[in-house]
Amino acid sequence: MDKIRILLEQVDEAIAQENSIKDTSVEFTPCRLSDIVDELKEALERQPATKDKEEKKPCAKEEAGHGT
């Protein structure tokens, strides 16, 4: 009986997840899209400085390994 109860709970959870996906709709207005673009631009402007440093470190290690 416990196995049946557990299986029924899993089925209920799966159905609930499917229903939540179907019911989810998002509308983007031009104003909201513009806001998202601005936020992404700001995030990307901050990101490269740290990313470039991280990318250069492995290259330096690789170059040292090639000379050996």
C-alpha positions in Angstrom: 0.0 0.0 0.0 2.9 2.4 0.8 4.3 1.8 -2.7 1.0 2.7 -4.3 0.7 5.8 -2.2 4.2 6.9 -3.1 3.5 6.3 -6.8 0.3 8.3 -6.7 2.1 11.2 -5.0 4.8 11.1 -7.7 2.1 11.1 -10.4 0.4 14.0 -8.7 3.6 16.0 -8.6 4.4 15.3 -12.2 0.9 16.4 -13.2 1.2 19.6 -11.1 4.6 20.4 -12.8 3.1 19.9 -16.3 0.1 22.1 -15.5 2.3 24.9 -14.0 4.4 24.9 -17.2 1.3 25.1 -19.4 -0.2 27.9 -17.4 2.9 30.0 -17.4 2.8 32.7 -20.1 4.9 35.8 -20.2 4.3 38.9 -22.3 7.2 41.2 -23.0 6.3 44.8 -23.8 8.8 46.9 -25.8 9.5 48.9 -22.7 10.2 45.8 -20.6 12.4 44.3 -23.4 14.4 47.6 -23.4 14.9 47.4 -19.7 16.1 43.8 -20.0 18.6 44.8 -22.7 19.9 47.6 -20.6 20.4 45.3 -17.6 22.2 42.8 -19.8 24.5 45.5 -21.2 25.4 46.7 -17.7 26.1 43.1 -16.6 28.3 42.4 -19.6 30.2 45.7 -19.1 31.1 44.6 -15.6 31.8 41.0 -16.5 34.7 41.0 -19.1 37.3 42.6 -16.7 37.3 39.6 -14.4 36.7 37.1 -17.2 39.7 38.2 -19.2 41.9 37.8 -16.2 40.6 34.2 -15.7 41.1 33.4 -19.3 44.7 34.7 -19.4 45.8 32.5 -16.4 45.2 29.2 -18.1 46.9 30.5 -21.3 50.0 31.4 -19.3 50.1 27.9 -17.8 49.6 26.3 -21.2 52.5 28.4 -22.7 54.8 27.4 -19.9 53.9 23.8 -20.6 54.7 24.1 -24.3 58.2 25.3 -23.7 59.1 22.2 -21.7 
